[in-house]
Amino acid sequence: MEQPQVDPRLDLEAEILRLKRERNAVILAHYYQESEIQELADFIGDSLQLAQAARDTQADVIVFCGVHFMAETAKILNPTRTVLLPDLDAGCSLASGCPGDRFRAWRERHPGAVAISYINCTAEVKAASDIICTSSNAKKVVESVPAGTPILFAPDRNLGRWLMQQTGREMILWPGSCIVHETFSERKLVALRTAYPGAQIIAHPECEEAVLRMADFVGSTTRLLEYAVSSPHDTFIVVTESGILTQMRKQAPHKTFVPAPPNAQCACNECPFMRLNTLEKLYTCMRDMTPELVMPEALREAARAPIDRMLALS
């Protein structure tokens, strides 16, 4: 989706706040959004927190500043509300790497197994799953499966591998990964640790195993934020999408947060899909009430059941 043409004289922040009042809208933003979008959001969180916020909202319109599967989740939980996504092209490498037809065929090859799907998947995959999880509650979800029951875990193999280590449960893993988290370099982390002696390395479990072995703390986006703010340490090398540094610096301005560099000489620690949402697109989607997230009712109902099972555990 191209950047919309907007009158440069407009005060976009003021216009967005005006439209929010007029539409009775709520703006939900993921931690990985641009800081200017985070500043306007009514609620900022990770995938679990945003799903809970979407479920509990009383607004008529949900404006989801995140990626496509997150807006789908909001619609699944809110069939009567309008759900807007500033850019419908804001996808996810994990979701696109796990098509519904291939996922169903994979399930059929493992009869009797419980299928746990990370929330970073399409509504079609959610509908074919037994229960959904996020990185915040994945350990609890895995441990809820009766001992001895085979488990399929999709679509993130790195999160799945880490969960196997945390829970002692064997799982059959879908071979997917996040394009951001798989780029972080063990070699560059060693160099950063030398440059910042005493710094804590904190990492998201979607990272490669070699990177996680170097981490002083591994957790979901929210847990990384909570740990960094509450820890007695004052310097942190942050191994996840760099958007989370906005909230870390806001909540602990006296501490130092260093974004981990990826392997390449690029801004690869920024999710290209998350960053498709801009202030201009946020404004025009609220002004025009499009693009709107819609889905067939049968798919929505099928996808809701495994999400509800997750929320009941959370």
C-alpha positions as a Markdown table, in Angstrom:
| # | Residue | x | y | z |
|---|---|---|---|---|
| 1 | Met | 0.0 | 0.0 | 0.0 |
| 2 | Glu | 1.4 | 3.3 | -1.1 |
| 3 | Gln | 1.9 | 6.2 | 1.4 |
| 4 | Pro | -1.3 | 8.3 | 1.2 |
| 5 | Gln | -1.2 | 11.9 | 0.0 |
| 6 | Val | -2.1 | 14.0 | 3.0 |
| 7 | Asp | -2.2 | 17.8 | 3.3 |
| 8 | Pro | 1.2 | 18.7 | 4.9 |
| 9 | Arg | -0.5 | 21.5 | 6.8 |
| 10 | Leu | -2.6 | 19.1 | 8.8 |
| 11 | Asp | -1.8 | 18.5 | 12.5 |
| 12 | Leu | -2.0 | 14.7 | 12.1 |
| 13 | Glu | -1.9 | 14.0 | 15.9 |
| 14 | Ala | -4.8 | 16.4 | 16.5 |
| 15 | Glu | -6.8 | 15.0 | 13.6 |
| 16 | Ile | -6.4 | 11.4 | 14.7 |
| 17 | Leu | -7.5 | 12.3 | 18.2 |
| 18 | Arg | -10.5 | 14.2 | 16.8 |
| 19 | Leu | -11.5 | 11.2 | 14.6 |
| 20 | Lys | -11.0 | 8.9 | 17.5 |
| 21 | Arg | -13.7 | 10.8 | 19.5 |
| 22 | Glu | -16.0 | 11.1 | 16.5 |
| 23 | Arg | -15.8 | 7.4 | 15.6 |
| 24 | Asn | -15.8 | 6.1 | 19.2 |
| 25 | Ala | -12.6 | 4.4 | 18.3 |
| 26 | Val | -9.8 | 2.8 | 20.2 |
| 27 | Ile | -6.3 | 2.6 | 18.9 |
| 28 | Leu | -4.4 | -0.5 | 19.8 |
| 29 | Ala | -0.6 | -0.6 | 19.1 |
| 30 | His | 2.0 | -3.3 | 19.3 |
| 31 | Tyr | 5.3 | -2.5 | 21.0 |
| 32 | Tyr | 7.0 | -2.8 | 17.6 |
| 33 | Gln | 5.2 | 0.2 | 16.1 |
| 34 | Glu | 6.9 | 3.6 | 15.4 |
| 35 | Ser | 7.2 | 5.7 | 18.6 |
| 36 | Glu | 4.9 | 8.4 | 17.2 |
| 37 | Ile | 2.1 | 5.8 | 16.8 |
| 38 | Gln | 2.8 | 4.5 | 20.3 |
| 39 | Glu | 2.3 | 8.0 | 21.7 |
| 40 | Leu | -1.2 | 8.1 | 20.2 |
| 41 | Ala | -2.4 | 4.7 | 21.2 |
| 42 | Asp | -4.9 | 4.0 | 23.9 |
| 43 | Phe | -3.3 | 0.7 | 24.7 |
| 44 | Ile | 0.2 | -0.6 | 23.9 |
| 45 | Gly | 1.1 | -4.2 | 24.4 |
| 46 | Asp | 2.3 | -7.6 | 23.1 |
| 47 | Ser | 0.1 | -10.0 | 21.3 |
| 48 | Leu | -1.6 | -11.5 | 24.4 |
| 49 | Gln | -2.3 | -8.1 | 26.0 |
| 50 | Leu | -3.7 | -6.7 | 22.7 |
| 51 | Ala | -5.9 | -9.8 | 22.3 |
| 52 | Gln | -7.2 | -9.2 | 25.8 |
| 53 | Ala | -7.7 | -5.4 | 25.2 |
| 54 | Ala | -9.6 | -6.2 | 21.9 |
| 55 | Arg | -11.8 | -8.7 | 23.7 |
| 56 | Asp | -12.6 | -6.2 | 26.5 |
| 57 | Thr | -13.1 | -2.9 | 24.5 |
| 58 | Gln | -16.4 | -1.1 | 24.4 |
| 59 | Ala | -15.4 | 1.0 | 21.4 |
| 60 | Asp | -17.4 | 0.9 | 18.1 |
| 61 | Val | -14.2 | 0.9 | 16.0 |
| 62 | Ile | -10.9 | -0.9 | 16.7 |
| 63 | Val | -7.9 | 0.6 | 14.9 |
| 64 | Phe | -5.2 | -2.0 | 15.1 |
| 65 | Cys | -1.6 | -0.6 | 14.6 |
| 66 | Gly | 0.1 | -3.9 | 14.2 |
| 67 | Val | 0.1 | -6.6 | 11.6 |
| 68 | His | -2.6 | -8.5 | 9.8 |
| 69 | Phe | -2.9 | -11.5 | 12.1 |
| 70 | Met | -3.4 | -9.2 | 15.0 |
| 71 | Ala | -6.2 | -7.4 | 13.4 |
| 72 | Glu | -7.7 | -10.8 | 12.4 |
| 73 | Thr | -7.6 | -11.7 | 16.1 |
| 74 | Ala | -9.4 | -8.5 | 17.1 |
| 75 | Lys | -12.1 | -9.3 | 14.5 |
| 76 | Ile | -12.5 | -12.9 | 15.6 |
| 77 | Leu | -13.2 | -11.6 | 19.1 |
| 78 | Asn | -15.4 | -8.7 | 18.0 |
| 79 | Pro | -17.7 | -9.7 | 15.2 |
| 80 | Thr | -20.0 | -6.7 | 15.5 |
| 81 | Arg | -17.3 | -4.1 | 15.7 |
| 82 | Thr | -15.4 | -2.4 | 12.8 |
| 83 | Val | -11.7 | -3.4 | 12.8 |
| 84 | Leu | -9.3 | -1.2 | 10.8 |
| 85 | Leu | -5.7 | -1.9 | 9.9 |
| 86 | Pro | -3.8 | 1.1 | 8.5 |
| 87 | Asp | -2.0 | -1.1 | 5.9 |
| 88 | Leu | -3.5 | -4.4 | 4.8 |
| 89 | Asp | 0.0 | -5.4 | 3.5 |
| 90 | Ala | 1.4 | -5.4 | 7.0 |
| 91 | Gly | 1.9 | -9.2 | 7.2 |
| 92 | Cys | 4.1 | -11.6 | 9.1 |
| 93 | Ser | 6.8 | -14.0 | 7.8 |
| 94 | Leu | 5.6 | -16.6 | 10.3 |
| 95 | Ala | 2.0 | -16.4 | 9.2 |
| 96 | Ser | 2.8 | -16.4 | 5.5 |
| 97 | Gly | 5.2 | -19.4 | 5.9 |
| 98 | Cys | 2.4 | -21.6 | 7.3 |
| 99 | Pro | -0.4 | -21.8 | 4.8 |
| 100 | Gly | -3.7 | -23.2 | 6.0 |
| 101 | Asp | -3.8 | -26.1 | 3.5 |
| 102 | Arg | -0.3 | -27.3 | 4.4 |
| 103 | Phe | -1.0 | -26.9 | 8.1 |
| 104 | Arg | -4.1 | -29.1 | 7.9 |
| 105 | Ala | -2.2 | -31.7 | 5.9 |
| 106 | Trp | 0.5 | -31.7 | 8.5 |
| 107 | Arg | -2.1 | -32.2 | 11.3 |
| 108 | Glu | -3.6 | -35.1 | 9.3 |
| 109 | Arg | -0.2 | -36.9 | 9.3 |
| 110 | His | -0.2 | -36.8 | 13.2 |
| 111 | Pro | -3.6 | -38.1 | 14.3 |
| 112 | Gly | -4.1 | -37.8 | 18.1 |
| 113 | Ala | -1.7 | -34.9 | 18.5 |
| 114 | Val | -2.7 | -31.6 | 20.1 |
| 115 | Ala | -2.0 | -28.7 | 17.8 |
| 116 | Ile | -0.7 | -25.6 | 19.5 |
| 117 | Ser | -0.3 | -22.6 | 17.2 |
| 118 | Tyr | 1.6 | -19.4 | 18.1 |
| 119 | Ile | -0.7 | -16.4 | 17.6 |
| 120 | Asn | 1.5 | -15.3 | 14.7 |
| 121 | Cys | -0.6 | -17.3 | 12.2 |
| 122 | Thr | -3.6 | -16.8 | 10.0 |
| 123 | Ala | -7.2 | -17.2 | 11.0 |
| 124 | Glu | -7.3 | -20.3 | 8.8 |
| 125 | Val | -4.5 | -21.9 | 10.8 |
| 126 | Lys | -6.1 | -20.8 | 14.1 |
| 127 | Ala | -9.3 | -22.5 | 13.0 |
| 128 | Ala | -7.5 | -25.7 | 12.4 |
| 129 | Ser | -5.6 | -25.6 | 15.8 |
| 130 | Asp | -6.6 | -26.9 | 19.2 |
| 131 | Ile | -5.3 | -24.0 | 21.2 |
| 132 | Ile | -3.4 | -20.7 | 20.5 |
| 133 | Cys | -0.5 | -19.3 | 22.5 |
| 134 | Thr | 1.6 | -16.2 | 22.7 |
| 135 | Ser | 5.2 | -16.0 | 23.9 |
| 136 | Ser | 3.8 | -14.7 | 27.2 |
| 137 | Asn | 1.7 | -17.7 | 28.0 |
| 138 | Ala | 3.2 | -20.5 | 25.7 |
| 139 | Lys | 4.8 | -22.4 | 28.6 |
| 140 | Lys | 1.5 | -22.5 | 30.5 |
| 141 | Val | -0.3 | -23.6 | 27.3 |
| 142 | Val | 2.2 | -26.4 | 26.6 |
| 143 | Glu | 2.0 | -27.6 | 30.3 |
| 144 | Ser | -1.8 | -27.7 | 30.1 |
| 145 | Val | -1.6 | -30.6 | 27.6 |
| 146 | Pro | -1.9 | -34.0 | 29.4 |
| 147 | Ala | 1.4 | -35.8 | 29.8 |
| 148 | Gly | 2.0 | -38.4 | 27.1 |
| 149 | Thr | -0.1 | -36.6 | 24.5 |
| 150 | Pro | 1.8 | -35.7 | 21.3 |
| 151 | Ile | 2.1 | -32.0 | 20.6 |
| 152 | Leu | 2.4 | -30.2 | 17.3 |
| 153 | Phe | 3.8 | -26.7 | 17.6 |
| 154 | Ala | 3.6 | -24.1 | 14.7 |
| 155 | Pro | 4.8 | -21.9 | 13.1 |
| 156 | Asp | 7.9 | -20.8 | 15.0 |
| 157 | Arg | 10.6 | -23.4 | 15.4 |
| 158 | Asn | 12.8 | -21.3 | 17.6 |
| 159 | Leu | 10.0 | -20.6 | 20.2 |
| 160 | Gly | 9.1 | -24.2 | 20.0 |
| 161 | Arg | 12.6 | -25.4 | 20.7 |
| 162 | Trp | 12.9 | -23.0 | 23.6 |
| 163 | Leu | 9.6 | -24.3 | 25.0 |
| 164 | Met | 10.8 | -27.9 | 24.8 |
| 165 | Gln | 13.8 | -26.9 | 26.9 |
| 166 | Gln | 11.6 | -25.0 | 29.4 |
| 167 | Thr | 8.9 | -27.7 | 29.8 |
| 168 | Gly | 10.7 | -30.9 | 29.1 |
| 169 | Arg | 8.0 | -31.8 | 26.6 |
| 170 | Glu | 8.9 | -33.2 | 23.2 |
| 171 | Met | 7.0 | -31.4 | 20.3 |
| 172 | Ile | 6.9 | -31.8 | 16.6 |
| 173 | Leu | 7.9 | -28.3 | 15.2 |
| 174 | Trp | 6.7 | -26.5 | 12.1 |
| 175 | Pro | 9.9 | -25.2 | 10.3 |
| 176 | Gly | 9.1 | -21.5 | 10.5 |
| 177 | Ser | 10.9 | -18.5 | 11.8 |
| 178 | Cys | 10.6 | -14.7 | 12.2 |
| 179 | Ile | 12.6 | -12.7 | 9.6 |
| 180 | Val | 13.7 | -10.2 | 12.3 |
| 181 | His | 14.6 | -12.5 | 15.2 |
| 182 | Glu | 16.6 | -15.0 | 13.0 |
| 183 | Thr | 19.0 | -12.3 | 11.8 |
| 184 | Phe | 20.6 | -11.5 | 15.2 |
| 185 | Ser | 24.2 | -12.4 | 15.2 |
| 186 | Glu | 26.0 | -14.3 | 18.0 |
| 187 | Arg | 29.3 | -12.8 | 16.8 |
| 188 | Lys | 28.0 | -9.2 | 17.0 |
| 189 | Leu | 26.5 | -9.9 | 20.5 |
| 190 | Val | 30.0 | -10.9 | 21.6 |
| 191 | Ala | 31.4 | -7.6 | 20.3 |
| 192 | Leu | 28.6 | -5.7 | 22.0 |
| 193 | Arg | 29.2 | -7.4 | 25.3 |
| 194 | Thr | 32.8 | -6.4 | 25.1 |
| 195 | Ala | 31.8 | -2.8 | 24.3 |
| 196 | Tyr | 29.3 | -2.8 | 27.2 |
| 197 | Pro | 30.9 | -4.8 | 30.0 |
| 198 | Gly | 28.4 | -5.7 | 32.7 |
| 199 | Ala | 25.4 | -5.2 | 30.3 |
| 200 | Gln | 22.6 | -7.7 | 30.5 |
| 201 | Ile | 21.6 | -9.4 | 27.3 |
| 202 | Ile | 17.9 | -9.9 | 27.1 |
| 203 | Ala | 16.3 | -11.8 | 24.2 |
| 204 | His | 13.0 | -12.9 | 22.8 |
| 205 | Pro | 12.5 | -16.7 | 22.5 |
| 206 | Glu | 12.0 | -16.3 | 18.7 |
| 207 | Cys | 15.7 | -15.8 | 18.4 |
| 208 | Glu | 18.1 | -18.6 | 17.2 |
| 209 | Glu | 19.3 | -21.0 | 19.8 |
| 210 | Ala | 22.9 | -19.8 | 19.7 |
| 211 | Val | 21.7 | -16.3 | 20.6 |
| 212 | Leu | 19.4 | -17.5 | 23.4 |
| 213 | Arg | 22.4 | -19.3 | 25.0 |
| 214 | Met | 24.1 | -16.0 | 25.4 |
| 215 | Ala | 21.2 | -14.3 | 27.0 |
| 216 | Asp | 21.0 | -13.4 | 30.7 |
| 217 | Phe | 17.2 | -13.3 | 30.4 |
| 218 | Val | 14.7 | -14.7 | 27.8 |
| 219 | Gly | 11.1 | -13.7 | 27.7 |
| 220 | Ser | 8.2 | -12.3 | 25.8 |
| 221 | Thr | 8.2 | -8.7 | 24.7 |
| 222 | Thr | 6.3 | -7.7 | 27.9 |
| 223 | Arg | 8.5 | -9.7 | 30.1 |
| 224 | Leu | 11.6 | -8.1 | 28.5 |
| 225 | Leu | 10.2 | -4.7 | 29.3 |
| 226 | Glu | 9.2 | -5.7 | 32.9 |
| 227 | Tyr | 12.7 | -7.2 | 33.5 |
| 228 | Ala | 14.6 | -4.3 | 32.1 |
| 229 | Val | 12.6 | -1.8 | 34.2 |
| 230 | Ser | 12.7 | -3.7 | 37.5 |
| 231 | Ser | 16.2 | -5.1 | 37.3 |
| 232 | Pro | 19.0 | -3.5 | 39.4 |
| 233 | His | 21.2 | -3.5 | 36.3 |
| 234 | Asp | 21.5 | -0.3 | 34.4 |
| 235 | Thr | 22.6 | -1.4 | 30.9 |
| 236 | Phe | 20.8 | -3.8 | 28.6 |
| 237 | Ile | 21.5 | -5.2 | 25.1 |
| 238 | Val | 18.1 | -5.8 | 23.7 |
| 239 | Val | 17.7 | -8.7 | 21.2 |
| 240 | Thr | 14.3 | -8.2 | 19.7 |
| 241 | Glu | 12.5 | -5.7 | 17.4 |
| 242 | Ser | 13.9 | -2.3 | 18.3 |
| 243 | Gly | 10.4 | -0.7 | 18.7 |
| 244 | Ile | 10.3 | -2.0 | 22.3 |
| 245 | Leu | 13.1 | 0.5 | 23.2 |
| 246 | Thr | 10.5 | 3.3 | 23.1 |
| 247 | Gln | 8.8 | 2.0 | 26.1 |
| 248 | Met | 11.9 | 0.8 | 27.9 |
| 249 | Arg | 13.4 | 4.3 | 27.6 |
| 250 | Lys | 10.2 | 5.9 | 28.6 |
| 251 | Gln | 9.7 | 3.7 | 31.7 |
| 252 | Ala | 13.4 | 3.7 | 32.8 |
| 253 | Pro | 15.0 | 6.9 | 31.4 |
| 254 | His | 18.0 | 6.5 | 33.7 |
| 255 | Lys | 19.0 | 3.2 | 32.1 |
| 256 | Thr | 20.9 | 2.5 | 28.9 |
| 257 | Phe | 19.3 | 0.3 | 26.2 |
| 258 | Val | 21.4 | -0.9 | 23.3 |
| 259 | Pro | 19.6 | -2.4 | 20.3 |
| 260 | Ala | 21.3 | -5.6 | 19.2 |
| 261 | Pro | 22.6 | -5.4 | 15.6 |
| 262 | Pro | 21.6 | -8.1 | 13.1 |
| 263 | Asn | 24.1 | -10.0 | 10.9 |
| 264 | Ala | 23.7 | -7.7 | 8.0 |
| 265 | Gln | 24.5 | -4.0 | 7.8 |
| 266 | Cys | 20.9 | -2.9 | 7.7 |
| 267 | Ala | 17.9 | -2.0 | 9.8 |
| 268 | Cys | 17.0 | -5.7 | 10.0 |
| 269 | Asn | 16.1 | -5.3 | 13.7 |
| 270 | Glu | 13.1 | -3.4 | 12.6 |
| 271 | Cys | 10.1 | -5.5 | 11.3 |
| 272 | Pro | 9.4 | -4.3 | 7.8 |
| 273 | Phe | 5.8 | -5.3 | 8.2 |
| 274 | Met | 5.2 | -3.5 | 11.4 |
| 275 | Arg | 6.8 | -0.4 | 10.0 |
| 276 | Leu | 4.4 | -0.3 | 7.1 |
| 277 | Asn | 1.9 | 1.5 | 9.4 |
| 278 | Thr | 2.6 | 5.2 | 9.5 |
| 279 | Leu | 1.0 | 8.2 | 11.0 |
| 280 | Glu | -0.4 | 9.2 | 7.6 |
| 281 | Lys | -1.9 | 5.8 | 7.0 |
| 282 | Leu | -3.4 | 5.8 | 10.6 |
| 283 | Tyr | -5.0 | 9.1 | 9.8 |
| 284 | Thr | -6.5 | 8.2 | 6.4 |
| 285 | Cys | -7.8 | 4.8 | 7.6 |
| 286 | Met | -9.7 | 6.5 | 10.4 |
| 287 | Arg | -10.9 | 9.3 | 8.1 |
| 288 | Asp | -12.1 | 6.9 | 5.3 |
| 289 | Met | -12.9 | 3.9 | 7.6 |
| 290 | Thr | -10.8 | 1.7 | 5.3 |
| 291 | Pro | -9.0 | -0.7 | 5.0 |
| 292 | Glu | -11.4 | -2.8 | 7.1 |
| 293 | Leu | -10.6 | -6.3 | 8.2 |
| 294 | Val | -13.5 | -8.7 | 7.3 |
| 295 | Met | -13.8 | -12.5 | 7.3 |
| 296 | Pro | -16.4 | -15.1 | 6.7 |
| 297 | Glu | -18.5 | -15.9 | 9.8 |
| 298 | Ala | -17.8 | -19.6 | 9.7 |
| 299 | Leu | -14.1 | -19.0 | 9.7 |
| 300 | Arg | -14.4 | -16.5 | 12.5 |
| 301 | Glu | -16.3 | -18.9 | 14.7 |
| 302 | Ala | -13.9 | -21.7 | 14.1 |
| 303 | Ala | -10.9 | -19.6 | 14.9 |
| 304 | Arg | -12.4 | -18.2 | 18.0 |
| 305 | Ala | -12.6 | -21.5 | 19.9 |
| 306 | Pro | -8.8 | -22.0 | 20.2 |
| 307 | Ile | -8.3 | -18.4 | 21.1 |
| 308 | Asp | -10.9 | -18.6 | 23.9 |
| 309 | Arg | -9.1 | -21.6 | 25.3 |
| 310 | Met | -5.9 | -19.6 | 25.4 |
| 311 | Leu | -7.6 | -16.6 | 27.1 |
| 312 | Ala | -9.2 | -18.9 | 29.6 |
| 313 | Leu | -5.7 | -20.1 | 30.6 |
| 314 | Ser | -4.4 | -16.5 | 30.7 |
